[in-house]
Amino acid sequence: MWAILGIGAIVFAALNVAWSVKEKDARWFSFISLSFTALTLCAFYSDGAHRVLHEDWGGLMDIMPTMSKALWVCTILSILINSVAYFSAKHR
């Protein structure tokens, strides 16, 4: 589930930048992208909690170290991409 939400965040961030370049109102794309980013983090945390409850320690050791770093990178990129569109629209 978190992968689908993460892809949605990327798609809406790209739409946000594309619409901002065309000088159209892209506030909704930014809102949706950041919302999907937050939902991705919640879904990933929920997946980890589910694995703890079922004592799937092997699954946790496989996914948590790598994916936690990937989520940090993706969250920072989502914030930066959406802020580029936001600040470029402010200067017009």
ABEGO torsion letter per residue (X at the ends): XAAAAAAAAAAAAAAAAAAAAAGBBAAAAAAAAAAAAAAAAAAAAAAAAAAAAAGBAAAAAAAAAAAAAAAAAAAAAAAAAAAAAAAAAAAX
